[in-house]
Amino acid sequence: MVDLRRAAAIVGVHEHITRYAPDKSEQQIQGESIIKALEDAGLEKKDVDGLFCASMSVRSSGINLADYLNMYPKMIDNTTVGGGSFEFHLSHALNAIYAGRINCAVITYATLARSGGVSVGTGGISRQGHPRLDPSPDSFEELYGLTTVGLYAMIAQRHMHLYGTTSEQLAEIAVTMRRHASLNPEALFRDPITVDDVMRSPVVSSPLHRNDCCVITDGGGAVVVASPEVARNCKQKPVWILGAGEAVAHQGAGKRDLMYIAAKQSHGPAFEMAGVTQKDIDMAMIYDSFTITVLETLEDLGFCEKGEGGQFVLNGRIGLGGELPINTDGGGLSSNHPGMRGLFLLLEATRQLRHEFEGTERQVPDCKIALCHGTGGALGSRHSGGTVILARD
Amino acid sequence: MTTWNKPLPTVIGETKTFWDMCRRGVLLIQKCDSCNEFQWYPRGICANCWSNDIKWIPSSGRGTVWTFTVTNQNRTQGFDTGPYVLALVELDEGVRMFTNIVDCDPKDVSIGMAVEVTFQRATDQISIPFFKPAS
């Protein structure tokens, strides 16, 4: 494979600070985010020739957004593979920029999941009546009351059965994310919680408690990705893409071991491309739809052995000041989870690599290399996994 | 008989044999004549070797709970009235399928538990396979 390291860089980011925006459209939040992210980079509308986006509610979201913002991109990518879509977008933007087809792409997302009252994890297929099910696989699955949280809970249940993982260990992840959120003024929930608090929160789908589940917010953001030539003239120091890997995992005709998630397949190509190993990673943004998502992802990215995730997350290892700080913005568990969260992994990793929080507790000291892993879909049935590795100069 | 208030499957030619036999109380799975692999869920192509030599085979209807969750919160009509057990059952033939464990207290369900198929009549045309503790 050709050497794609540093073939493209993140040069601008913006996280829309809203967590509740009933008076705005998705496109307005995306537009406001793109404007701010370009301002961050020192670029303008005319510099953008690639538009990458995904939506939970708008079909053909790329066409609609191009229309709303009156853009005529040379490349459009609507890859929608759940929450991790944006790691896939970054991977695709890298290819397109390397190939010379575009010089500057924006990746953007917004949703109104909270103000719209969307029960992302517990809604099941519908609140009013039942839609016509697809002949397969839905007609063999939705009959049984699948929920997103239920599909993750089944993986947690078996993890506990096989490896002795405990609810207290999972709770430790939620507690750590809340500690990080307390340092983020924009986070939805900032009051510290304890393992006991998590254990006492209601069981939504056994063994997962409410505090094992991410929050639901409105929100959005944008990332600007550019070629080295464009990046050289940007306001911000570039955050280079070192490596990227993509994968899907599913039931494999009823026979695949569902305890291994897509991260198992996607991390190898990303590390190989980047020429680094797990030991080189200074901080990681790990998709945290549920606490079990973090545990399984850490294992299958190779940060610890299968089954050791429960031990790995203890004693502050994944907290700021620990060996592998993760989700330093408070994650989906406490800061924001607007339906799909993958974009926010890229935003926080970029800000850490820019040392934007220097002098505060939120900054990972001397942060040089960060990993983002987005998971979309459901671990218990079918999902995607996108790994990207980023670095500062 | 009360009206079925849970979702119903959509039946097309590709899956009609399966649902016809459910109505008669038989759980079918598929086996490929070319590569001899079983597969679940039913489909018109062998997911292993991509041949179309698919044969319907009556399953033993017996298996074990591979994993499960007691679901307390689901806003979907038919599932919004109380805890139910969502499970993946591994059939003796080696394929795993989604189901509910019924006819027992959710507290009594465990991984590895032996279960067997039981059908519930949803409409005149549709019966749906569930699993209950093995007799």
Interface residues (C-beta under 8 A of the other chain):
Chain A: S119 T122 G123 G124 I125 S126 R127 Q128 G129 H130 R132 L133 D134 P135 S136 P137 D138 S139 F140 E141 E142 L143 Y144 G145 L146 T147 V149 G150 A153 M154 I155 Q157 R158 H161 P202 V203 V204 S205 S206 P207 L208 Q251 G252 A253 G254 K255 L258 G380 S381
Chain B: K6 P7 L8 P9 T10 V11 I12 E14 T15 E37 F38 Q39 W40 Y41 P42 R43 A47 N48 W66 T67 F68 T69 V70 T71 N72 Q73 N74 R75 T76 Q77 G78 F79 Y84 L86 A87 L88 G94 V95 R96 M97 F98 T99 N100 I111 I128
